[in-house]
Amino acid sequence: MPKNSIKTNTSQSFIDLFAGCGGFSVGLGRAEWKGIFAIEKDSMAFKTFKHNLLDGAFQHYSWPQWLPKEATTVQSLLKNYSEELESLRGRVDLLAGGPPCQGFSIAGQRNSRDPRNKLSQHYVKVVSLVRPKLLIIENVRGFNSVFSRCSSSSSKVPYSSVVKKKLEDIGYTVFQNYVHCERFGVAQLRTRFIMIGVLNEIFFQKEQSPFDLLEETRKSFLDTKGLPDRPVTVEEAINDLETCCRGAKLIMHSGSEKHCFKQLDYKVPETLNAYQSAMRRGLNGQIPNSLRLAKHRPSTVSRFKMIQDICSNGGKLSKSDREALGIKKQVLNVLDANKASNTLTTLPDDLLHYSEPRILTVRESARIQSFPDNFAFKGKYSTGGHLRAKECPRYTQVGNAIPPLLAEALGVVLKDYLIDEKV
């Protein structure tokens, strides 16, 4: 028998695989799900996860004694704790996860041979051992697209179809669709591919697609948050964090003279809009973390001002504009204050602020992703070069995360599948 088996008699229990800094877990927790454990391989991302979801304001995990509270991989979980996983069979309501998407991303190099593409197979293996009642996989749109440049026969179908077939073979009815995050209160044009699996016995009782239910409940979900039934604009999301407005002041960040940074000395404005109020709920007058500003050179600031003049209403530079400015970077967008943000990536210099000649702070990015202000990020701010593929600093943690508001909306819908069900 496995040692220290965990009790999971609490309703709506879940496991979070490829948890990142915890966007999925924050949303599910707010939808009143209870976590059992989570798996994240990067030490910086797990440090953020642990600070908030195991030790902090968002704590709702029971965590088994047999699993250390530290960064680890799904492969290690399967190798070292398969017996413990099998002991949870039939006792877990939901297995959530967003396997790394870099190999599928249309915004990236889209490499069919990226080894990270295969991590969803480990997800399926955990499903086969645990047999959760429900499962959900979140990924980029490219997860459901064919690798058109690859001649391999195995790459002539979307990778999502391979995963779906494996899940159907082990007893799940699988639904899939694209979900637009901005329709669920997130201040960002971010389309995600969602796959939801329902244990066959449960679906035969429900006889309704979870995506139909998601659409039916969308408006009421926004109403409970006090959010409008339209995309939240980026200005609505972050204008209280501007450096030159609403009384915000710049102070010097601690550190040596060489490495010092400026950061916002945040002052709560007299009025907050609905989105800002929703993000600040639970902060209790405290100042959110990750307000540090990037240290741009004067020449960089001047270039940013020129780019903002060219892209005065948002958008991106044309090829001729990039050549005239001597910019080799392919992706560089200026935010439009009156529209939802462009999709956040893991590279902070992909987006420029709509009115200030700078990139966004981590906190501004987190706001756009719908992370609450009392969610604190840990680890270094950014990284570069070859370390980008190995480390997960704060900007990367935010860019990789599923927006908590979307995760919460999904959590509300999935709970409906467990009401009065008897398996």
Secondary structure as UniProt FT lines:
FT   TURN            3..4
FT   STRAND          13..17
FT   TURN            20..21
FT   HELIX           23..30
FT   TURN            31..32
FT   STRAND          34..39
FT   HELIX           43..49
FT   HELIX           50..54
FT   TURN            57..58
FT   TURN            65..66
FT   HELIX           74..87
FT   TURN            88..90
FT   STRAND          94..97
FT   TURN            102..104
FT   TURN            106..109
FT   TURN            112..113
FT   HELIX           115..118
FT   HELIX           119..130
FT   STRAND          134..140
FT   HELIX           141..144
FT   TURN            148..149
FT   HELIX           153..155
FT   HELIX           159..169
FT   TURN            170..171
FT   STRAND          172..180
FT   HELIX           181..184
FT   STRAND          191..199
FT   HELIX           200..206
FT   HELIX           210..225
FT   HELIX           234..238
FT   HELIX           239..241
FT   TURN            246..247
FT   STRAND          249..252
FT   TURN            257..259
FT   STRAND          262..265
FT   HELIX           274..280
FT   TURN            281..282
FT   TURN            284..285
FT   HELIX           298..310
FT   TURN            311..313
FT   STRAND          315..316
FT   HELIX           319..325
FT   STRAND          333..334
FT   TURN            337..338
FT   HELIX           348..350
FT   STRAND          351..352
FT   HELIX           362..368
FT   TURN            369..370
FT   TURN            373..374
FT   HELIX           385..389
FT   HELIX           394..400
FT   HELIX           404..416
FT   TURN            417..420
//
